[in-house]
Amino acid sequence: MAVLIYFLIFASFLDTHAQMPILSPWAASLGATPFLIGIIIGSYSLFNIAGNLWAGIIIDYRGFQRPLTISLIGITLIVFLYSFLSTPIEVLVFRSLHGLLGGFLIPSTLSALNSAGTSPRRFSFFGICIGLAALIGPLLTGSLAGFFSFQVAYAGLALALLPAAILSTRVKNPGSKTEKSKQLSPRNKVRLIISRPELRASFFFALSLMGATGTMMLFLPLQVEQLGFSPIFTGIYFALFALSAIITLSIWPLLFPRVQRKNSLIYLGLLIALFFISLLPFVPPLVLGVCVLGYGIGFGLVFPGLINLVNSAPAPHFGSATGVFFAFYSAGVVGVPPLAALVWDFSGIFPTFTALFLGTIAGFAGFLSTKKGPKSGPETANGGQ
């Protein structure tokens, strides 16, 4: 069952990463203005956050199997229908619905993984699935769009997602939900989650990491262009990032048991990631590759630790905790890069510096959260730190 869940996690993030190289040029080919393209891209993240929050509540009440299956089947159908769209407004509508269903998908897969057991190796494999999706997805759609067309690329992506949509029906809930989960209103459930220091820390850390990652995705292609290199080098740099992250995630289970203070890997990873992202505007092409590799190492150290923190959520509220976590995860990607770009336009301060500043604040807030309050006990948590 665990292998099936990893495959579903891979498919979930494949859907997201595979569209990175083709969405903007496809929308432009349909007549979308740069402003409308920005709205189309942002609409996904906005509705994704809403989906994350609602998914968590539904998972606690009904289990993860139904949201997982419905979202995967719905996303596969939407991606296939992209091939038949002909106007930017149609793309905006479908993209918004896509984001909403995507918000249900990721918390469902993490809840499914948690139901299969918890161990450092599982947290690491979760991140490896994301790294593989980030590596394979753009290559798949970019190649199909380059050799054929955008329509073929989306049809091919839908075909790649179809096995996961079918196999998701085989994942079953472990059992019925407790009455305690049903007695709490959604508002009180969220309040309970935010009141737990280790969960609150994971939200701040996710905001820090993904804000920096989103800013790197914004700034790196522009930096490569400014250096006078072909866009193909952008793909190479992102591949280096994915590979270094995958390698680090692979050795993370070996590092985790040897560290006395389990959150130390998160602190170290954030320091490494924020340090290397601050160097991006000032380095030559070869060193730029080293910085991207270093950032991947930082990402690989942080991400499994975040999943470990989320895993400390009380069992009746685990779905809601994952929903809030991925809402912060998405908020970092959609919120920090536009703000960093705005500061860049008005003051000339590089986006990476804004990401460094905001990432440091969020990371420090997470650090302070880990120092407050008692740790979760085994009677209330799925796993400890």
Phi, psi and omega in degrees: 000323181298320179298319178298317181295320177298322178296320179292323176297315178302314180296323181299315181277338174299319178303318182287309187286330183294337183271352184303314184278351188241341187297309183297309180294329178293314178297321178296323180293339178271359177104010180287138174283163177305321179297315180292326176299318178298320178294319180298315180294316181292330182298324179299309183294322180298310180288335177295320178297315178299317178297320177304313184292317179290325181299316182301317180294316180296320180298318179295326183274320189244350185094172187267344189296314183292313176299324180296311183292313182298317182292319180293316178295317180296318179295317178300318179294317180297315180299321177295320181290339175307328183296341185253000182284149185228354180227153179298326180295320176298319178298317180299316181295312182292324179294323178295314177297322177301315180297321179297313179294323177297328177294333176281331191289311187293312176301327180294318181291322178292321176296321177296318178296319180297325180291339180274357180124159182234135175196157177305326180295323179293319178299320181294315181296327176302313178293324179297322177300320178294316180298318179295321178295320179293333180276315187276320186304305180297327178295321181296303185287325178298319179292316181296319179292323181290318182276332184236268181198170176297322180298318178294323179299316180288323176296320178295321178295319177299320178296323179291330180277340186301316179301322179293320178299319180290314183290339180298337179291345181272350179276127184244149174295144182289337182173181181285156179280155182282158178294330180302321180295323185281340182283340183267137173286158178306321181295314179293327178296315179295320178299318179298318181295313182293333181288345182274120187302319184291326177288318178299322178297319181297325179294315179295318180296319178297319178298318180295310184294313185283334172297317178292320180295315178298322178292322177297320179294330177285315191274325187301313178300324179292322179293319178297318179295319180295328178285353176087021182257158179294150176303341179298332178291331176299316177299322179295317180296317178294327176294321176298318177300311182297318182294316180294324177294318180297317180297315179296318178298329181290326181266354181303318179299335177282329181280321189303312182293341184271353182263125183290313177264106192298331181281355181299326178294326176294313180300314181296315181297318179295319178300316180296313183297313182291327177296312184289326180291332179290341182272346189306320184287351193243001190250153175287171187306316183295315179291331176301320176297322178296320179297319179295318175300316179297320179296321177298323177296315178300315178301315182295332178282327186278313194301312180297328177296325177295316179296324176298319178294315179298327182293348178280358180297145175303141185307318181292345185239017184295321179299315179296322179297318178292324178297314179294320180301311183286340171293317175294321177303311180290323181297326178297319182289319186272337186265314186289313182302314178298321178296318178297321178293322179296316178298322179298316182296319188269334185236346182082002178284128183301142178304327181295330178289321176296317177297321177298315182296308181293322179295323178294317179298312181295320179296320179293322176298320176295320178299315179296324180296324180291343181267359184250138171079164178286153175287158179292140175270164181295341182281344184240354186238155175282335181192159180255179176274000000 
